[in-house]
Each structure stands twice: as structure tokens, then as C-alpha cells.
């Protein structure tokens, strides 16, 4: 697809609309990160230091990577639409690819953990039923 086909008026309108939502989602994620800092501070005051700090850093790292990728995509894609620059648009899409790759990895981890918990629950129920 050449630049003229990619940046026709219909595509530009649709991409601009999507970019607005990508920016909103990235900003909400950054706000969520700030709320996570507040949550960590509250957890530290309550005394659960190790669990709170570990959970905060893990979730913050994931949130930061995803938010930054989505925000960079929106920023670069907006610039590329204004200039009709397909090279810049490809770079923007690489950030969107990273966003979805992280989301896919998280999804697989969550599905794996869910399957593990279901398996453990089944084994516990079988052991309880058998009288172990």
C-alpha cells in the first residue's frame, strides 16, 4: 500500500478518531500508575512492606511499558498523518505492536494461572472426596 492509499481522507479520519482514544487510554493508564503509587504508600503505612513494594513495582513496570507504547504510537501516528509520512507511520505501528505483544503475554500468563488454579481446585476436591 503506497502513501496515497494509506493517507486518503477516509483513512485519515478513521485513524485520527482511533488516535484520540489511544491517547485517552494512555493518559488513563498513567493516572492509574499515579494511583498505584498512592496505593503503595498506604500499604507501606499499614506495614505490609515487602508484598506491597514487589506488587507495586511489577504492576507499575507493566503499566509503564504499555502506557508509554500506546502514547508513543498515538504521538507518532498523529505526526505521520499530518505529514503523510508512511515511514513515521510504520514506526508508530511498531509501538502499537509492542503494546499488543505485552498484552498478549499478560493474557497468556493469566490464562495459564487460571488453568493452574482450576487444576489445583479439582485435585483438592478429588482428594477431599477420596478421603485423603
C-alpha positions in Angstrom: 0.0 0.0 0.0 1.5 3.3 -1.0 1.3 6.5 0.9 -1.6 7.9 -1.2 -3.7 4.9 -0.5 -2.8 4.9 3.2 -3.4 8.6 3.8 -6.6 9.0 1.8 -9.2 11.2 3.6 -11.4 8.3 4.8 -8.4 6.5 6.4 -7.1 9.7 7.9 -10.5 10.4 9.6 -10.7 6.9 10.9 -7.1 6.8 12.2 -7.5 10.3 13.8 -10.6 9.0 15.7 -8.7 5.9 16.9 -5.7 8.0 17.9 -7.9 10.2 20.2 -9.0 7.0 22.0 -5.4 5.7 22.1 -4.3 8.9 23.8 -7.1 8.8 26.3 -6.3 5.2 27.2 -2.6 6.0 27.6 -3.4 9.0 29.8 -5.8 7.0 31.9 -3.1 4.3 32.3 -0.6 7.0 33.5 -3.2 8.2 36.0 -3.7 4.6 37.2 0.1 4.4 37.7 -0.1 7.5 39.9 -2.9 5.9 41.9 -0.7 2.8 42.2 1.9 5.0 43.9 -0.7 6.3 46.3 -1.8 2.7 47.0 1.8 1.7 47.7 2.2 4.5 50.2 -0.9 3.4 52.0 0.3 -0.2 52.0 3.6 0.9 53.5 1.9 2.8 56.3 -0.2 -0.3 57.1 3.1 -2.3 57.4 3.0 -4.8 54.6 6.2 -3.5 53.1 7.7 -6.4 51.0 4.5 -7.6 49.4 3.3 -4.0 48.7 6.6 -2.9 47.1 7.0 -6.0 45.0 3.5 -5.9 43.7 3.8 -2.2 43.0 7.0 -2.4 41.0 5.7 -5.4 39.0 2.4 -3.8 38.1 4.0 -0.4 37.6 6.6 -1.7 35.2 3.9 -3.5 33.1 1.7 -0.4 33.2 4.5 1.9 32.3 5.6 -0.2 29.3 2.1 -0.5 28.0 1.2 3.2 28.5 4.4 4.5 27.0 4.0 2.3 24.0 0.4 3.3 23.4 1.2 7.0 23.9 4.2 6.9 21.5 2.0 5.2 19.0 -0.6 7.9 19.2 2.0 10.7 19.1 4.0 9.3 16.1 0.8 8.3 14.2 -0.6 11.8 14.6 2.6 13.4 13.3 2.7 10.9 10.4 -0.9 11.7 9.5 -0.2 15.4 9.5 2.8 15.0 7.2 1.5 12.0 5.3 4.8 10.2 6.2 4.5 6.5 5.8 7.9 5.8 7.3 6.9 7.6 10.5 3.6 5.7 10.5 5.4 2.4 10.3 7.5 3.4 13.3 4.2 4.3 15.1 2.8 0.9 14.3 5.9 -0.8 15.8 4.9 0.8 19.2 1.4 -0.5 18.8 2.8 -3.9 18.0 4.8 -3.8 21.3 1.6 -2.8 23.2 -0.3 -5.7 21.9 2.6 -8.1 22.4 2.8 -7.2 26.1 -0.9 -7.5 26.4 -0.8 -10.9 24.7 1.9 -12.2 27.0 -0.1 -11.0 30.0 -3.2 -12.7 28.6 -1.3 -16.0 28.2 0.1 -15.7 31.8 -3.4 -15.0 33.2 -4.9 -17.9 31.3 -2.1 -20.2 32.4 -2.6 -19.2 36.1 -6.3 -19.6 35.8 -5.9 -23.1 34.4 -3.4 -24.0 37.2 -5.8 -22.7 39.8 -8.7 -24.7 38.3 -6.5 -27.8 38.2 -5.5 -27.3 41.9 -9.1 -26.8 42.9 -10.1 -30.0 41.1 -7.3 -32.0 42.7 -8.2 -30.7 46.2 -11.8 -31.6 45.6 -10.9 -35.1 44.4 -8.6 -35.6 47.3 -11.3 -34.5 49.7 -13.9 -36.7 48.1 -11.5 -39.7 48.2 -10.7 -39.1 51.9 -7.1 -38.2 51.7 
